Amino acid sequence: MRAMTVGAALDDAVARDTVFLHDGDDTITFREFGELADRVAGGLLARGIRRGDRIGLLGLNTPQWLAAFFGAARIGAVIVPLNVRYRERELSHMLGQSGARMVISVDATPDFDFAAFFKEFQAQVPGVSDYVFFGGGDAGGGDAGGGGGGQAGSFDALTATPADPTALAAASRAVGPADPLVILYTSGTTGRPKGATITHRSILASASAQADHLGMNDGDVLLGHLPFNHVGGITCTVMAALVCGGSVALLPAFSPDAALRAIERHKVTFLGAVPTMYVLMLGRKDFADHDVSSVRMCTAGGSNVEPALADAIRRGFPGAPLYGLYGLSECSGACVLSRTDDDPETVSRTLGVMIGDFEARVVGPDGTVLPPGETGELQVRGDCVVAGYWELPAETAEVFLPDGWLATGDMVTMEKDGHLVLRGRKKEMYIQGGFNVYPVEIENVLATHPKVAMAAGIGVPDEVLGEVGRFYVVPRPEAEPPTAEELTAYCRDRLADYKVPRQFVITVEVPLTPVGKIHKALLKERYESDR
């Protein structure tokens, strides 16, 4: 019987005591990692963290990040994963809306000092009373915020004292499969991120279904380059390795050169990536100089794999079948994969089939279930579906239906054999470099620019990133029109960098519907006519 909580799953892996993490020259076994995670759990208990308390977790893909994640999970705390690309606007909303009590953060990345940032920022999130920094020494000193009143300390201090075994065991026993594990913020049509509430059961269900479908085993080495604050990193990589007993070769962040070197060095067998990453790796002049013969399977998620790219992936990784992967935060990770016997044409043409015992149906605008061959909205059901959006009952009711079905917002056709063909997105979201981007969030930011009267964005094709944002901007009549450089800089200061539009068009007007809403379909037509 498989474990039903993340802590229990880690206990099962610890009993095997094989290698879990490859971190540069170092290896960390499941037993060693379990001891570190337990020290984190004990440190959290000592600081007053209890089951149900929320903890913001910000950092790159490192052992410390994972130890904080599993340590919190062990005692039933709820992790709020945060992207290192987030800045003040995003962090204040996510930490505030989730009700986070603590932040565990990297002290600095190569391009940003988070310890200094949180020292100035913490007054905006008064509910956060405790800050812990990892990445070197005390990283932020003993005073994170002056007048804000928050405590600060180092990760080393948090883990310095072994956990009280009695208290830890009691806290761990209290955690159940339906308990929230992660609040993962995903943007929405309102432009305000919503927190998908992933449970212990749902994340393990998705990871187990993926591992079983692909025949993953304890000899597999997964490349850990997808960000851990995303289901591609934490579910499809880390949790999949946990449930199959495999190991993860850590990369703090993706770069094509680092990925290829890690594949060769650690004999990676499982490579999961978005199409953009494959383009960048295969496009390196020295690609052929790297030994990638250990890779035995590749998955591509985030968008359909065009036939030309799929062929290039197969030539570049000749020993590895390519599988399409479809998932979403609201499903905790993957819920659709290519069949292991799908031919190359089917892999490129379809998303795949439902995995595990997850169900799918296609519904029309009136909710009628449609037969194979007709296009409608994809709905899925199963243990992978999350518990809803954190403290947003109205938004939850719109998407999570009473009979257990999740409305994905994606328009598909189901073929007679169960393969799903993506026809488009019901929502206006586009996927830029593997990241979901919703135009309204960027439109709201642009609308605050002193030279902008109105902005409207769409996703357009891009050879490298898959899709990029193209935004039409109407200047204020009394102002000098802004330049693309001004707008880019303005967005970069206020948004994660993957949300920054790559194209700006200054225009006198944007098309509107009769009720005054921006007519996105006509914008797309304008783009096509301008190509």
C-alpha positions in Angstrom: 0.0 0.0 0.0 1.4 3.4 -1.0 1.9 6.1 1.5 -0.8 8.7 1.7 1.1 11.6 3.2 4.4 13.1 2.0 6.0 12.4 5.4 5.1 8.8 5.2 6.4 8.6 1.6 9.7 10.0 2.7 9.8 7.4 5.6 9.3 4.6 3.0 12.2 6.0 0.9 14.5 6.5 4.0 14.1 2.8 4.7 15.7 2.0 1.3 18.7 4.4 2.0 19.7 4.9 -1.6 20.9 8.1 -3.2 18.2 10.8 -3.4 20.1 14.0 -4.5 23.1 14.7 -6.6 24.3 18.2 -5.7 27.5 19.0 -7.7 30.2 16.7 -6.3 28.0 15.7 -3.4 25.4 13.0 -3.0 22.7 12.9 -0.3 21.0 9.6 0.5 17.3 9.4 1.5 18.4 8.6 5.1 20.7 11.7 5.2 18.0 13.9 3.7 15.3 12.5 6.0 17.5 13.5 9.0 17.9 17.0 7.7 14.2 17.3 7.0 13.4 16.2 10.5 15.8 18.8 11.9 13.9 21.4 9.9 10.6 20.0 11.3 11.9 20.2 14.8 13.2 23.8 14.3 9.8 24.8 13.0 8.0 23.3 15.9 10.4 25.1 18.3 9.5 28.4 16.5 5.8 27.7 17.1 4.8 26.5 13.7 2.0 24.0 13.8 -0.2 22.0 11.5 -2.0 24.3 9.0 0.3 27.2 9.4 1.5 28.7 6.1 5.2 29.2 5.3 6.5 31.1 2.3 9.4 29.3 0.6 11.6 31.1 -1.8 14.8 29.9 -3.4 16.5 28.0 -6.2 16.6 24.2 -6.6 18.8 23.3 -3.7 18.9 20.7 -0.9 18.0 23.4 1.6 14.8 24.3 -0.3 13.8 20.7 -0.4 14.6 20.1 3.3 12.4 23.1 4.2 9.6 21.7 2.0 9.7 18.2 3.4 10.3 19.4 7.0 7.2 21.6 6.8 5.2 18.8 5.2 6.3 16.4 8.0 4.4 18.4 10.6 1.5 19.5 8.5 2.5 23.0 7.8 1.5 24.4 4.4 4.1 25.5 1.9 3.6 28.6 -0.2 6.3 28.2 -3.0 7.6 31.5 -4.3 9.5 32.2 -7.5 12.8 34.0 -7.3 11.6 36.1 -10.1 8.7 37.5 -8.0 9.0 41.0 -6.7 7.1 43.3 -4.3 3.7 43.2 -6.0 3.5 39.5 -6.3 5.1 38.6 -3.0 2.9 41.0 -1.0 -0.3 39.4 -2.5 0.8 35.8 -2.1 2.1 36.1 1.4 -0.8 38.2 2.5 -3.6 36.2 0.9 -2.2 32.9 2.1 -1.8 34.2 5.7 1.8 33.1 5.8 3.4 33.2 9.3 7.0 32.6 8.2 9.2 33.0 5.2 12.2 30.7 4.5 14.2 32.3 1.7 17.5 32.1 -0.1 19.6 35.1 1.1 20.6 36.1 -2.4 20.6 35.0 -6.0 23.2 36.1 -8.5 21.1 39.1 -9.4 19.0 39.9 -6.3 19.6 40.4 -2.6 16.5 38.9 -0.9 17.8 39.4 2.7 18.0 43.1 2.1 14.7 43.1 0.2 12.8 41.4 3.0 14.3 43.8 5.5 12.6 46.7 3.7 9.5 44.7 2.6 8.3 43.0 5.7 6.1 45.9 6.9 3.8 45.2 3.9 3.1 41.7 5.3 2.7 42.2 9.1 1.4 38.7 9.4 4.8 37.3 8.7 6.7 37.3 12.0 9.6 35.0 11.3 12.3 35.0 8.5 14.9 32.3 8.0 17.6 32.7 5.3 19.7 30.0 3.8 22.6 30.2 1.3 25.5 31.1 3.7 26.0 32.1 7.3 23.4 34.2 9.0 22.5 35.9 5.7 20.5 38.8 6.9 21.8 39.0 10.4 19.9 38.8 13.5 17.5 41.7 12.5 15.5 41.3 9.4 13.4 44.3 9.5 14.0 46.9 12.1 10.6 48.5 12.7 8.7 45.7 11.2 9.2 43.5 14.3 10.0 40.2 12.5 12.5 37.8 13.8 15.3 36.6 11.5 17.8 33.8 11.6 19.8 31.3 9.5 18.9 27.9 8.2 21.8 26.5 10.1 20.4 27.8 13.3 16.9 26.4 12.4 18.5 22.9 12.0 21.1 23.1 14.7 19.2 21.1 17.3 17.9 17.6 16.7 14.1 17.4 16.8 12.4 16.1 19.9 11.4 12.6 18.7 8.2 12.5 20.7 6.9 15.9 19.6 7.9 15.2 16.0 6.1 11.8 16.0 3.0 13.4 17.4 3.0 16.2 14.9 3.6 13.8 12.0 0.7 11.4 13.1 -1.7 14.3 13.1 -1.2 14.9 9.3 -3.8 13.3 7.0 -4.0 12.7 3.2 -6.6 15.4 2.7 -4.6 18.1 4.6 -3.3 21.0 2.5 0.3 20.6 1.6 1.0 23.5 -0.9 -0.7 26.7 -1.9 0.6 27.2 -5.4 -0.3 30.5 -6.9 -1.5 30.4 -10.5 -2.6 33.5 -12.3 -6.2 33.9 -13.3 -8.4 35.9 -15.6 -8.9 38.5 -12.9 -5.2 39.2 -13.0 -4.8 38.3 -9.3 -3.0 35.0 -8.7 -5.2 32.3 -7.1 -3.7 29.7 -4.7 -4.4 26.1 -5.9 -4.5 24.1 -2.7 -2.6 20.9 -3.3 -3.1 18.2 -0.7 -0.8 15.3 0.4 -3.1 12.9 -1.5 -3.3 14.9 -4.7 0.4 15.4 -5.2 1.2 11.8 -4.5 -1.6 10.6 -6.8 -0.2 12.7 -9.7 3.4 11.7 -9.1 2.5 8.0 -8.7 0.4 7.9 -11.8 3.2 9.5 -13.8 5.8 7.1 -12.5 3.6 4.0 -13.0 2.6 5.1 -16.6 6.2 5.6 -17.7 7.6 2.6 -15.8 10.0 4.7 -13.7 12.1 2.8 -11.2 14.8 3.1 -8.5 17.5 3.2 -11.1 16.2 6.4 -12.7 18.0 9.7 -12.3 15.8 12.7 -13.0 17.2 16.1 -14.0 16.0 18.6 -11.4 16.1 21.8 -13.5 12.5 22.8 -13.6 11.7 25.2 -10.8 10.5 23.6 -7.6 7.8 26.3 -7.1 6.1 24.8 -10.2 4.4 21.4 -10.5 6.8 20.4 -13.2 9.6 20.6 -10.6 8.1 19.5 -7.4 5.6 16.9 -8.6 6.8 15.6 -12.0 10.4 15.6 -10.8 11.0 15.4 -7.0 7.8 13.6 -6.0 8.1 11.2 -9.0 11.6 10.3 -7.8 10.4 9.9 -4.3 7.6 7.4 -5.1 9.7 5.3 -7.5 12.9 5.5 -5.4 14.9 7.3 -8.0 17.3 10.2 -7.6 17.4 13.9 -8.7 20.3 15.6 -10.2 19.9 19.2 -8.9 20.4 22.3 -11.0 19.7 25.5 -9.1 18.2 26.9 -12.3 18.1 25.9 -16.0 20.7 26.8 -18.5 21.3 24.6 -21.6 25.0 24.2 -20.9 24.5 23.3 -17.3 21.7 20.9 -18.2 23.8 19.0 -20.7 26.8 18.9 -18.3 24.5 17.5 -15.6 23.0 14.9 -17.9 26.5 13.6 -18.8 28.0 13.9 -15.3 25.1 12.2 -13.4 24.0 9.8 -16.1 20.5 11.3 -16.1 17.9 8.8 -17.4 14.7 11.0 -17.3 14.6 14.4 -18.9 11.4 16.4 -18.5 11.4 19.8 -20.1 9.3 22.4 -21.9 9.8 22.7 -25.7 11.8 25.9 -25.3 14.4 24.1 -23.2 14.8 21.4 -25.8 15.3 24.1 -28.5 18.0 25.7 -26.4 19.9 22.5 -25.6 19.7 21.1 -29.1 20.8 24.5 -30.5 24.1 24.5 -28.8 27.1 24.1 -31.1 28.7 21.7 -28.7 25.6 19.5 -28.2 27.3 16.6 -29.9 30.3 16.9 -27.6 28.1 15.8 -24.6 27.3 12.2 -23.9 23.5 12.0 -23.4 23.3 8.3 -24.1 22.0 7.6 -20.5 18.7 9.4 -21.2 16.0 6.7 -21.7 12.9 8.8 -21.7 12.0 12.5 -22.5 8.8 14.3 -21.7 7.7 17.6 -23.2 5.1 19.7 -21.4 3.8 23.2 -21.5 2.6 23.1 -25.1 2.4 20.7 -28.1 5.6 19.5 -29.5 5.8 20.5 -33.2 6.8 17.6 -35.5 10.1 19.2 -36.5 11.2 19.7 -32.9 10.0 16.2 -31.9 12.2 14.8 -34.7 15.1 16.9 -33.4 14.6 15.6 -29.9 14.6 12.0 -31.1 17.8 12.5 -33.1 19.5 14.3 -30.2 18.4 11.7 -27.6 18.3 8.6 -29.8 17.8 6.2 -26.9 14.9 8.0 -25.4 11.2 7.8 -26.6 9.5 11.2 -26.4 6.2 11.6 -24.5 3.9 14.5 -24.5 2.8 15.7 -21.0 -0.2 17.8 -20.0 -0.9 19.0 -16.5 -1.9 22.0 -14.5 -1.5 23.3 -11.0 -5.1 22.4 -10.3 -4.3 18.8 -11.0 -1.1 18.9 -8.8 1.0 17.9 -11.8 0.6 15.6 -14.8 -2.7 14.0 -15.6 -2.2 13.3 -19.3 0.7 11.6 -21.0 1.4 10.0 -24.4 1.0 6.2 -24.3 4.3 4.4 -24.3 3.5 2.8 -27.6 2.3 6.0 -29.4 4.0 6.6 -32.7 5.8 9.9 -33.4 2.8 11.4 -35.3 0.4 10.7 -32.4 2.9 12.2 -29.9 3.1 15.5 -31.8 -0.6 15.7 -32.7 -2.2 14.9 -29.3 -1.7 15.6 -25.7 -1.9 11.9 -24.8 -4.3 10.0 -22.7 -5.4 10.2 -19.0 -3.1 8.4 -16.7 -3.7 6.3 -13.6 -7.4 6.1 -12.8 -8.0 9.7 -13.6 -11.1 10.5 -15.7 -11.7 12.9 -18.6 -14.8 14.2 -20.3 -15.4 16.9 -22.9 -18.4 19.2 -22.4 -20.2 21.8 -24.5 -21.1 25.3 -23.4 -24.3 24.1 -21.8 -22.5 21.4 -19.8 -23.6 18.5 -22.1 -21.0 15.7 -22.3 -19.9 15.6 -25.9 -19.1 12.4 -27.9 -15.7 11.6 -29.3 -14.8 13.8 -32.3 -16.5 17.0 -31.0 -14.7 19.9 -29.5 -15.5 21.3 -26.0 -13.9 22.1 -22.7 -11.8 19.4 -21.0 -12.9 18.4 -17.5 -10.9 15.9 -15.4 -11.6 14.1 -12.2 -9.5 12.0 -9.8 -7.4 12.1 -6.7 -4.9 14.4 -8.4 -7.4 17.3 -8.4 -6.6 19.9 -5.7 -9.0 21.0 -2.9 -9.8 24.3 -4.6 -8.4 27.9 -4.5 -7.3 29.0 -1.0 -10.0 31.1 0.7 -11.7 32.0 -2.7 -15.0 30.2 -2.5 -16.6 31.9 -5.5 -13.6 31.2 -7.8 -13.5 27.7 -6.5 -17.1 27.1 -7.4 -16.6 28.2 -10.9 -13.9 25.6 -11.6 -14.3 22.8 -9.1 -17.7 21.3 -9.7 -19.8 19.6 -7.1 -19.4 16.1 -8.6 -15.6 16.2 -8.5 -14.9 17.4 -12.0 -12.4 20.1 -12.6 -13.1 22.5 -15.5 -9.6 23.1 -17.1 -10.6 25.9 -19.4 -8.8 24.1 -22.3 -10.7 23.2 -25.5 -10.0 19.7 -26.7 -11.3 16.9 -28.9 -11.3 13.4 -27.5 -10.6 10.7 -30.0 -12.3 7.3 -29.8 -9.2 5.7 -28.3 -9.0 8.3 -25.5 -6.3 10.6 -27.0 -6.9 14.3 -26.4 -6.2 16.9 -29.1 -5.7 20.4 -27.9 -7.8 22.9 -30.0 -7.2 26.1 -28.1 -7.5 27.8 -24.7 -10.8 28.9 -23.4 -9.0 31.5 -21.4 -6.7 34.0 -22.9 -3.6 32.6 -21.3 -0.5 32.0 -23.3 2.6 30.0 -22.4 5.8 31.9 -22.7 8.9 29.8 -22.3 6.9 27.2 -20.4 5.3 29.7 -18.0 1.6 30.5 -18.0 1.0 34.1 -18.6 -2.4 35.9 -18.4 -2.6 39.2 -20.4 -4.9 40.9 -17.9 -2.2 41.0 -15.2 0.2 42.8 -17.5 -2.6 45.0 -18.8 -3.3 46.1 -15.2 0.4 47.0 -14.7 0.7 48.9 -18.0 -2.5 50.8 -17.1 -0.6 52.4 -14.2 2.1 53.9 -16.5 1.6 57.7 -16.7 1.8 57.7 -20.5 -0.6 54.8 -21.1 -4.4 55.1 -21.5 -5.1 51.5 -22.4 -3.3 48.3 -23.1 -4.4 45.0 -24.5 -2.3 41.8 -25.0 -2.4 38.6 -26.8 0.0 35.6 -27.1 1.7 35.2 -30.5 3.9 32.4 -31.9 7.7 32.5 -31.3 10.3 30.0 -32.6 12.2 29.9 -29.3 9.7 30.6 -26.5 6.7 28.9 -28.1 4.6 32.0 -27.5 5.3 35.6 -26.4 3.2 38.5 -25.3 2.4 41.2 -27.9 0.8 44.2 -26.3 -1.1 47.0 -28.0 -0.7 50.3 -26.1 -2.9 53.4 -26.5 -1.0 56.5 -25.2 -2.7 59.2 -23.1 -3.6 62.0 -25.5 -1.8 64.6 -23.4 1.4 62.6 -23.1 4.3 61.8 -25.5 3.9 58.2 -26.6 6.0 55.8 -24.5 8.8 53.8 -26.2 9.0 50.0 -26.2 12.1 50.3 -24.1 10.2 52.4 -21.5 7.4 50.0 -21.3 9.8 47.0 -21.0 11.6 48.6 -18.2 8.4 49.5 -16.4 7.1 46.0 -16.6 10.4 44.5 -15.6 10.4 46.5 -12.3 6.9 45.2 -11.4 6.6 41.7 -12.8 8.4 38.4 -12.9 10.7 38.5 -16.0 8.8 35.7 -17.8 5.7 37.9 -17.8 7.4 40.9 -19.4 6.0 41.3 -23.0 8.5 40.8 -25.8 6.5 42.9 -28.3 4.9 46.3 -28.0 2.8 48.1 -30.6 1.9 51.8 -30.0 -1.6 52.4 -31.6 -4.3 55.1 -31.5 -7.0 52.6 -30.5 -7.7 48.9 -29.8 -10.9 47.2 -31.0 -13.8 47.0 -28.5 -16.9 44.9 -28.2 -20.3 46.6 -28.1 -20.2 46.6 -24.3 -16.8 48.2 -24.2 -14.6 45.2 -23.6 -11.4 44.7 -25.5 -12.0 42.5 -28.5 -9.2 40.0 -28.4 -10.3 38.1 -31.4 -10.0 41.2 -33.6 -6.6 41.9 -32.1 -5.5 38.5 -33.2 -6.8 39.2 -36.7 -4.9 42.4 -36.7 -1.7 40.6 -35.8 -2.3 38.0 -38.6 -2.9 40.7 -41.2 0.3 42.5 -40.1 2.6 39.5 -40.3 
